Amino acid sequence: MALMSKAAIVTGAAQGIGKAIAVRLVKDGMRVAIVDINQEAAVAAAEELAGQYGADTMAVQCDVSQEEQVNIAVQKVLERFGTVDVLVNNAGILSLKKPFVEYTKADWDKIFGINFMGDVFFCKALIPTMKEKKSGRIINMASQSAETGGLAASPIYAASKAAVWCMTKSLAGEMGPYQVTVNAVAPGYIMTEMTRNAGYRDDMVPMKRLGTPEDVADVVGFLASEDSRYVTGMIVDINGGTVMR
């Protein structure tokens, strides 16, 4: 799955699943922009990957819920790498359950702003480039919660990921004629710093283990590669069998 000379943006890539995805793409020979709201952590991750793998990386601070910041971030990456071949919309936040009526409009706006509108803004910013060169990979981060309505996660989180699911399919149809594939992955119970307090247990999964960030990253690596050139509009479950369809 050689990706030499290609360039990627991975959002929320300073830690967790996003960082694992960045590592996977770097190992496949890709130049990677680590985009994260935490500038210090993004720089540390970019320097770590450059030092450990000899990779061409860069760090970009960005609040994905702010369209102007997204446009500036994309421009910085295009100026540095000259192109963006792969977009991985990984940035997101988890919201745990509480009684439905206790959620405020601010709660809904915050989760949707990051988990859904961030994806929208990055897609809007990069679609013209991908359409012009008639190639590209867009990989969004959905969730098992989009199918279940959220077991540990809140209805806001589940709804935001369901929105990602639907946008992925709609955009895949629009971008098909330009040879740009648009897919999403839907992780289940993955152990990360973000999910540490979510109550995930091995016995909740048919495979009797929680997933790792690398389990997700390896699927994203395939979707970013030329091997997935005829795969588009798909939501790929990564959940050890907790949801089967």
QUIVEN-V796854 format. One record per residue. N is the residue number from 1. RES is the residue in three letters. SS is DSSP state (@ for helix, = for strand, . for the rest). Layout:
n:N res:RES ss:SS
n:N res:RES ss:SS
This chain:
n:1 res:MET ss:.
n:2 res:ALA ss:.
n:3 res:LEU ss:.
n:4 res:MET ss:.
n:5 res:SER ss:.
n:6 res:LYS ss:.
n:7 res:ALA ss:=
n:8 res:ALA ss:=
n:9 res:ILE ss:=
n:10 res:VAL ss:=
n:11 res:THR ss:=
n:12 res:GLY ss:.
n:13 res:ALA ss:.
n:14 res:ALA ss:.
n:15 res:GLN ss:.
n:16 res:GLY ss:@
n:17 res:ILE ss:@
n:18 res:GLY ss:@
n:19 res:LYS ss:@
n:20 res:ALA ss:@
n:21 res:ILE ss:@
n:22 res:ALA ss:@
n:23 res:VAL ss:@
n:24 res:ARG ss:@
n:25 res:LEU ss:@
n:26 res:VAL ss:@
n:27 res:LYS ss:@
n:28 res:ASP ss:.
n:29 res:GLY ss:.
n:30 res:MET ss:.
n:31 res:ARG ss:=
n:32 res:VAL ss:=
n:33 res:ALA ss:=
n:34 res:ILE ss:=
n:35 res:VAL ss:=
n:36 res:ASP ss:=
n:37 res:ILE ss:.
n:38 res:ASN ss:.
n:39 res:GLN ss:@
n:40 res:GLU ss:@
n:41 res:ALA ss:@
n:42 res:ALA ss:@
n:43 res:VAL ss:@
n:44 res:ALA ss:@
n:45 res:ALA ss:@
n:46 res:ALA ss:@
n:47 res:GLU ss:@
n:48 res:GLU ss:@
n:49 res:LEU ss:@
n:50 res:ALA ss:@
n:51 res:GLY ss:@
n:52 res:GLN ss:@
n:53 res:TYR ss:@
n:54 res:GLY ss:.
n:55 res:ALA ss:.
n:56 res:ASP ss:.
n:57 res:THR ss:=
n:58 res:MET ss:=
n:59 res:ALA ss:=
n:60 res:VAL ss:=
n:61 res:GLN ss:=
n:62 res:CYS ss:.
n:63 res:ASP ss:.
n:64 res:VAL ss:.
n:65 res:SER ss:.
n:66 res:GLN ss:.
n:67 res:GLU ss:@
n:68 res:GLU ss:@
n:69 res:GLN ss:@
n:70 res:VAL ss:@
n:71 res:ASN ss:@
n:72 res:ILE ss:@
n:73 res:ALA ss:@
n:74 res:VAL ss:@
n:75 res:GLN ss:@
n:76 res:LYS ss:@
n:77 res:VAL ss:@
n:78 res:LEU ss:@
n:79 res:GLU ss:@
n:80 res:ARG ss:@
n:81 res:PHE ss:@
n:82 res:GLY ss:.
n:83 res:THR ss:.
n:84 res:VAL ss:.
n:85 res:ASP ss:.
n:86 res:VAL ss:=
n:87 res:LEU ss:=
n:88 res:VAL ss:=
n:89 res:ASN ss:=
n:90 res:ASN ss:.
n:91 res:ALA ss:.
n:92 res:GLY ss:.
n:93 res:ILE ss:.
n:94 res:LEU ss:.
n:95 res:SER ss:.
n:96 res:LEU ss:=
n:97 res:LYS ss:.
n:98 res:LYS ss:.
n:99 res:PRO ss:.
n:100 res:PHE ss:@
n:101 res:VAL ss:@
n:102 res:GLU ss:@
n:103 res:TYR ss:.
n:104 res:THR ss:.
n:105 res:LYS ss:@
n:106 res:ALA ss:@
n:107 res:ASP ss:@
n:108 res:TRP ss:@
n:109 res:ASP ss:@
n:110 res:LYS ss:@
n:111 res:ILE ss:@
n:112 res:PHE ss:@
n:113 res:GLY ss:@
n:114 res:ILE ss:@
n:115 res:ASN ss:@
n:116 res:PHE ss:@
n:117 res:MET ss:@
n:118 res:GLY ss:@
n:119 res:ASP ss:@
n:120 res:VAL ss:@
n:121 res:PHE ss:@
n:122 res:PHE ss:@
n:123 res:CYS ss:@
n:124 res:LYS ss:@
n:125 res:ALA ss:@
n:126 res:LEU ss:@
n:127 res:ILE ss:@
n:128 res:PRO ss:@
n:129 res:THR ss:@
n:130 res:MET ss:@
n:131 res:LYS ss:@
n:132 res:GLU ss:@
n:133 res:LYS ss:@
n:134 res:LYS ss:.
n:135 res:SER ss:.
n:136 res:GLY ss:=
n:137 res:ARG ss:=
n:138 res:ILE ss:=
n:139 res:ILE ss:=
n:140 res:ASN ss:=
n:141 res:MET ss:=
n:142 res:ALA ss:.
n:143 res:SER ss:.
n:144 res:GLN ss:.
n:145 res:SER ss:@
n:146 res:ALA ss:@
n:147 res:GLU ss:@
n:148 res:THR ss:@
n:149 res:GLY ss:.
n:150 res:GLY ss:.
n:151 res:LEU ss:.
n:152 res:ALA ss:.
n:153 res:ALA ss:=
n:154 res:SER ss:.
n:155 res:PRO ss:@
n:156 res:ILE ss:@
n:157 res:TYR ss:@
n:158 res:ALA ss:@
n:159 res:ALA ss:@
n:160 res:SER ss:@
n:161 res:LYS ss:@
n:162 res:ALA ss:@
n:163 res:ALA ss:@
n:164 res:VAL ss:@
n:165 res:TRP ss:@
n:166 res:CYS ss:@
n:167 res:MET ss:@
n:168 res:THR ss:@
n:169 res:LYS ss:@
n:170 res:SER ss:@
n:171 res:LEU ss:@
n:172 res:ALA ss:@
n:173 res:GLY ss:@
n:174 res:GLU ss:@
n:175 res:MET ss:@
n:176 res:GLY ss:@
n:177 res:PRO ss:@
n:178 res:TYR ss:@
n:179 res:GLN ss:.
n:180 res:VAL ss:=
n:181 res:THR ss:=
n:182 res:VAL ss:=
n:183 res:ASN ss:=
n:184 res:ALA ss:=
n:185 res:VAL ss:=
n:186 res:ALA ss:=
n:187 res:PRO ss:=
n:188 res:GLY ss:.
n:189 res:TYR ss:.
n:190 res:ILE ss:=
n:191 res:MET ss:.
n:192 res:THR ss:.
n:193 res:GLU ss:.
n:194 res:MET ss:.
n:195 res:THR ss:.
n:196 res:ARG ss:.
n:197 res:ASN ss:.
n:198 res:ALA ss:.
n:199 res:GLY ss:.
n:200 res:TYR ss:.
n:201 res:ARG ss:.
n:202 res:ASP ss:@
n:203 res:ASP ss:@
n:204 res:MET ss:@
n:205 res:VAL ss:.
n:206 res:PRO ss:.
n:207 res:MET ss:.
n:208 res:LYS ss:.
n:209 res:ARG ss:.
n:210 res:LEU ss:.
n:211 res:GLY ss:=
n:212 res:THR ss:.
n:213 res:PRO ss:@
n:214 res:GLU ss:@
n:215 res:ASP ss:@
n:216 res:VAL ss:@
n:217 res:ALA ss:@
n:218 res:ASP ss:@
n:219 res:VAL ss:@
n:220 res:VAL ss:@
n:221 res:GLY ss:@
n:222 res:PHE ss:@
n:223 res:LEU ss:@
n:224 res:ALA ss:@
n:225 res:SER ss:.
n:226 res:GLU ss:@
n:227 res:ASP ss:@
n:228 res:SER ss:@
n:229 res:ARG ss:.
n:230 res:TYR ss:.
n:231 res:VAL ss:.
n:232 res:THR ss:.
n:233 res:GLY ss:.
n:234 res:MET ss:.
n:235 res:ILE ss:=
n:236 res:VAL ss:=
n:237 res:ASP ss:=
n:238 res:ILE ss:=
n:239 res:ASN ss:.
n:240 res:GLY ss:.
n:241 res:GLY ss:.
n:242 res:THR ss:.
n:243 res:VAL ss:.
n:244 res:MET ss:.
n:245 res:ARG ss:.
